[in-house]
Amino acid sequence: MDRAALRLILLGVFLISATSDPVKKKENVDIYSFYINSTVTSRYATTVITSRVANTLNESQEIQFEVKIPKNAFISKFRMTIEGKTFDGVVKEKEEAQQQYSQAVSRGQSAGLIKSVGRTLEDFKTSVTVAAFSKVTFELTYEELLKRRLGKYELLINAQPMQLVADFKMDVHIQEKTGISFLEVKGDLSTGDLANAIKTTRADKDAWVTFYPTRDQQTKCKSCGENGLNGDLLITYDVERKNPKGEVMVSNGYFVHYFAPSDVPRIPKNVVFIIDQSGSMHGRKIEQTRLALLRILSDLDEDDHFGLITFDSEVSFWKRELLRATERNLGNAKSFVKEIRDRGATDINAAVLAGVEMINRHPREGTASILILLTDGDPTSGETNKQKIMSNVKEAIGTKFPLYCLGFGYDVNFDFLTKMSLENSGVARRIYEDSDADLQLQGFYDEVAVPLLTDIQLKYPGGTNLTKTSFGLYFNGSEIVVSGQITDNSVESFTTEVIAVSKGSNVTYRDTIMTKDPSDVPPENEDFMQRLWAYLTVKQLLERQVLITGDEKEAQKKEALKLSLKYQFVTPLTSMVVTKPQEGEVEVADKPKEGEAPRRPPVLHSRTVTGHFSKLTYSRGGGPRISPVRQQQRGNIADGSERLLSFHDQGLQTDGPMARVITRVMVSPTRPAPTAHRFLLPVDGQSKPLCFDVHVPYKLKLLQDSASEFSMNGESMTGQNGFRRIAFHYKRDHHLAMNTRVIKYHDGQNQVEFLWSQEPTQHITDDVSLILRSKEIDVTMGNIRIVILLHNEKSAVFLWPAIQQQPKDGSSTGILGKTDASYEEIQGSRTPTLKINDQEVTASWEDVTDYRRSSKPVIKCWLVSFYTVMQRDISDFTVTKL
């Protein structure tokens, strides 16, 4: 049978609907472990989802991994581990990915990964063929900067393994320098008996939320059933704001400034609502719009002024001027709203220009003006050229006030609304056609209901590569975030200055902080600020792409691409290549773009295929749908292919609240395996040591002893030997973190800092000893002693641990924790064979550099697989943070 045919999955479209039938538990597939670990450091959240799955069938079969992540997040890592072998993702430029795709298509080969979009979440889905009675571990990492809305941050985590999981854990750790003012946990997964599985712990600057439901509890929530968990956990919190000048944090040459003053009076506003009443707003849309407007009018303050404009092919006014929000005027306005009826076409140009004229005709000192447009379609009457409409509106507003565009439903041209909003200092928001559309409208208004400052300018002497520093309005309950780099890392202080207008008067907030404050950032999270800066910079560069042209547009696109590649973010400009066990497969799926119409699928030529394939059917709206068919091929999987993950701008279908995305996979040449670290494992009674390889990059659990309350973790380096960072934790308060430049020790109260380049020194307490010598530090914590060596090899500087003393009772775990290794050499075999753990395995006599010694001697060892020695997958020895 043709091997390529066995791998063929037809190009297709996958539909996701919130109202679809529950997914049935897949037979003979056991998700025996599902971990979600989320760490929030100063609003920047890094979430790792790890799913361990077993194929309990006596033949190979396809196993899927599907999770939902927030729309605002960037995926930064994806990994699969099978039989001790790891297949990592590498982010690449999208154009290079498309070339690989085109080459594969020309050979007639394709398969599929699916990526789709919903209201607040995106769906990530992939699969891999797993041999009989074997296991696979999937690991996905995504990052996001939490945005403050209505006085709180929201961390949304979805859990939908769709079967009961014996070992399900969700751990969330929030760390905020200024302290946490409140914390609340809600969502589908906090209802019913599941509420008893949630534990919340608070400290001054930290909060922990754990969610460890039993198998029985996993069936007992509002959205759960016999297939287990299916829903969200929503963690909301806010921080203490004792300094009106804002919160500034500095770490490793980067800074972030959070500015959210609340000690200023609200600014009276002039707000004009421009409401589409064309025929397409018929029925539920117009009813929900009326209901939302009635509530919004009730929330206006008496010193606010407002106007109401409705439009179809003609523009209608409640009154031709702004009126004060008195009880009488509001009553009359509500009567007008109740009579709004759908009719006619859509003249957006005339309606928005009428709103601009209404505000310009009645300027009021010390106020803030806002235009809010609600529409559900394209311009079909009057001026219909979108470029001309945007030009007219931009010229009329002239940067004096913002325009906010609310797009109702899926027929609206969301790109048009987005660009028109951004050109006029506003934002566009989609209003989803659902039972809560009126609440969505009111929720948006609540975010802009209380302006506090206008014309905000933020200045940072000594700062460079700054994110956005100019803002038209600051609203109560929101937050302005600026990040950048510090030009001189040797300075001991850093100054911030904010200049703004409050009720017509200029106000200035100036602050100076010390850059050497050791309490700013936990040692294990010291690189978060650099990633936060990169995340925010990429987001803003991509947003500006719709506003600029020519050389400036190309230069900013290149900068966004460079940062996406450097920090391994999967963005609309990048794709992720993932080595996969099947031969020569590459996947392409691009990050969904809000509001873009789906592309038409290409014509598919019919072809008879046997083996593993997907059935192509057609869904409502003309798009094909993939239905999986189980693979019948037996035997083990081949090794060394590639699949490509990126994120397609496919958008939403136009006939309902569903998402659909074209997915494609194809064959490409095999790529080299990633660099591996080779670890030595001495064996008592044997002169020849064992050794094993661990592929990089990884954050590894190097040594852990629960009885001693000790752990040591290390972050390996890409493309070279050794570790870039190593961290120790002992009992509750002792933390030691080091990289190739600096060593930091914190005992719960005080912090000590060493440089590798300084003179020998020591720091000794009752239970902890740190002795710094030339290019090594000798660490003793309780009954465990470890020497960390600093190596310099071929211009690469790295760390390497050498364990000198550890418990011999077998309680230690980790890559370096195995103390009971043994083997026998099998004589008479044609190839070198060892008996390890009662199994005969093939070994090879290899060289290994012993980095446990400063001289770095090269010795011989028996090289075997990691799984052979440890009897566990490498994923069981990884950690999400040091």
DADALIN-V115810 format. One record per pair of residues at least 4 apart in sequence whose ideal C-beta (glycine too) atoms are under 6 Angstrom apart, sorted by the first residue. I is the first residue (numbers start at 0). GAP is how many residues later the second one is. Records with the same first field share a line. If there is no record, write none. Layout:
I->GAP, GAP
This chain:
3->105
4->604
5->605, 606, 627
6->104
7->601, 605
8->102, 103, 605
9->604, 606
10->99, 653
11->604, 612, 614
12->610, 611, 647, 649
13->100, 612
14->604, 610, 643, 645
15->100, 107, 643
16->641
21->205
22->139
24->138, 202
27->28, 29
28->34
29->24, 26
30->22, 130, 132, 134
31->20, 22, 134
32->19, 134
33->17, 127, 131, 134
34->15, 134
35->13, 134
36->11, 134, 843
37->7, 9, 134
38->7, 134, 842
39->5, 134
40->134, 484, 487
41->207
42->102, 103
43->101, 484, 488
44->99, 101, 110
45->97
46->95
47->93, 832
48->18, 91
49->89
50->14, 87
51->85
52->10, 83
53->81
54->6, 75, 79
56->4
57->74
58->73, 575
59->69, 71, 72
60->570
61->65, 67, 569
62->67, 73
63->63
64->61, 73
65->59
66->57
67->53, 55, 90
68->4, 53, 73
69->74, 86
70->51
71->72
72->69, 71
73->69, 495
74->67, 495
75->65, 67, 492, 493
76->64
77->11, 62, 500
78->9, 60
79->7, 48, 58
80->5, 56, 792, 793, 794
81->54, 499
83->781, 782, 783, 789
85->609, 788
86->492, 493
87->586
88->487, 489
89->487
90->474, 477, 483, 485
91->4, 5, 483, 485
93->479, 480, 481, 552
96->478, 491, 547, 549
99->486, 568
100->487, 565
103->5, 482, 562, 563, 564
104->561
108->557, 558
109->554, 555, 556
110->474, 554
111->551, 553
112->13, 474, 476, 550
113->11, 549
114->474, 532, 546
115->7, 543, 545
116->5, 475, 542
117->541
118->313
120->37
127->8
128->453, 508
129->4, 6
130->505, 506
136->736, 738
144->390
145->7
147->5, 330, 331
148->298
149->327
150->87, 326
151->84, 86
152->84
153->82
154->80
155->76, 78
156->76
157->74
158->70
159->70
160->4, 67
161->65
162->64, 65
163->51, 54, 64
167->45
168->43
169->41
170->39
171->37
172->35
173->33
174->31
175->4, 29, 63
177->61, 62, 69
178->25, 26, 61
179->27, 57
180->57, 59
181->56
182->24, 54
183->52
184->5, 13, 24, 50
185->4, 48
186->45, 46, 47
187->33, 34, 35, 43, 44
188->5, 32, 42, 44
189->5, 8
190->30, 31
191->28, 29
192->24, 27
193->19, 23, 27
196->14, 15, 16, 20
197->13
198->11
199->9
200->7
201->5
208->26
212->4, 5
217->10, 11
218->5
222->7, 8
223->5, 6
243->17, 19
244->264, 266
245->11, 12, 13
246->11
247->9, 248, 265
248->7, 271
249->5, 244, 265
250->269, 270, 275, 278
251->274
252->232, 233, 236
253->231, 275, 276, 279
254->231
255->227, 273, 276
256->225, 239
257->221, 223
258->221, 239
259->219
263->188, 238
264->238
265->184
266->101, 184, 236
267->35, 36, 99
268->35, 99, 101, 182
269->35, 52, 89, 97, 99
270->35, 99
271->35, 83, 86, 99
272->35, 99
273->35, 77, 81, 99
274->35, 99
275->5, 98, 99, 100
276->4, 33, 35, 63, 65
277->34, 66, 67, 68
278->63
279->96, 97
280->4, 5, 61, 95
281->60
284->123
285->56
287->149, 150
289->47, 50
290->147
291->146, 149, 150
292->44
293->40, 43
294->147
295->149
296->33, 36, 37
299->4, 25
301->23
303->21
304->17, 19
305->19
306->15, 51
307->10, 25
308->8, 42, 45, 46
309->6, 30
310->4, 36, 40
311->31, 32, 33
312->31, 32, 34, 68
314->35, 36, 39
317->15, 18
318->4
320->41
321->40
322->6
324->5
344->35, 36
345->31, 33, 34, 35
346->34, 35
347->31
348->33, 34, 40
349->32
351->41
352->43
354->16
355->40, 41
356->4
358->10
364->139
365->137, 138
367->83, 86
368->32
370->32
371->32
372->32
373->32
375->32, 33, 36
376->34, 35
377->35
378->5
382->5, 6
385->30
389->30
393->29
396->27
401->23, 24, 70
402->18, 21, 23
403->22
404->12, 16, 23
405->23, 25
406->5, 7, 10, 23
407->23
408->24
409->242, 244
410->243
413->4, 181
414->180
416->11
417->10
418->127
420->5, 6, 7
421->125
424->47
428->15
430->6, 9
431->225
438->4
444->4
447->27
449->25, 26
450->22, 24
451->22, 24
452->21, 47, 49
453->19, 47
454->46
455->15, 18, 44
456->13, 42
457->11, 24, 40
458->38
459->36
460->34
461->25
462->21
463->21, 23
464->19, 20
465->18
466->15, 16, 69, 70, 73
467->72
468->13
470->9
482->49, 50, 53
491->23
492->19, 21
493->19, 21
494->17
495->15
496->13
497->11
498->9
499->7
500->5
501->5
517->233
520->4, 5
522->214, 221
523->203, 213, 357, 358
530->36
533->29, 33
537->22, 25, 26
540->15, 18, 19
541->18
543->4
547->4, 5
548->4
559->13
560->12
563->5, 7, 9, 10
569->4, 6, 77
571->19
574->69, 71
575->69
576->65, 67
577->65, 67
578->63
579->5, 61, 63
580->56, 58
581->59
582->55, 58
583->57, 83
584->56, 58, 80, 82
585->56, 57, 58, 80, 82
586->56, 57, 58, 78
587->56, 58, 76
588->59, 74
589->56, 57, 58, 59
590->56
591->58
592->56, 58
595->53, 55
596->54
597->52, 53, 55, 62
608->4
610->22
611->19
613->12, 14
614->12, 14
615->8
616->8
617->6
618->4, 6
620->32, 34
622->37
639->30
641->26, 29
647->13
649->11, 12
651->7
652->5, 7
673->21
674->21, 44
675->17, 19
676->17
677->13, 15, 170
678->13
679->9, 11, 168
680->9, 140
681->7
682->7, 138
687->174
688->172
689->172
690->157, 170, 172
691->172, 174, 177
695->20, 22
696->19, 21
697->18, 180
698->16, 180
699->14, 115, 177
700->12, 113, 176, 178
701->10, 12, 112, 113, 114
702->9, 111, 113, 114
703->7, 109, 110
704->5, 102, 106, 107
706->104
707->74
708->22
709->20, 71, 74
710->18
711->16
712->14, 166, 169
713->9, 12
714->9, 10
715->7
716->7, 81
719->76
720->77
721->76, 77, 78
722->76
724->14, 157
725->12, 73
726->10, 155
727->8
728->6
729->4, 51
732->14, 15
733->13, 34
734->11
735->9
736->7
737->5
739->57
741->13
742->11
743->9
744->7
745->5
751->11
753->18
755->34
759->12, 13
760->11
761->9
762->7
763->5
766->15
767->13
768->11
769->9
770->7
771->5
774->15
775->11, 13
776->11
777->9
778->7
779->5
783->22
784->19, 20
785->15, 17
786->15, 17
787->11, 13
788->11, 65
790->7, 9
791->5
799->51
801->50
802->13
805->6
806->4, 5
807->11
809->10
811->5
812->4
814->62
822->11, 13
823->11
825->7, 9
828->4
830->11
831->11
832->7, 9
833->7, 9
834->5
835->5, 32
840->23, 27
842->19, 21
843->19
844->15
845->17
846->11
847->13
848->7, 9
849->7, 9
850->5
863->4
865->4, 8
871->4
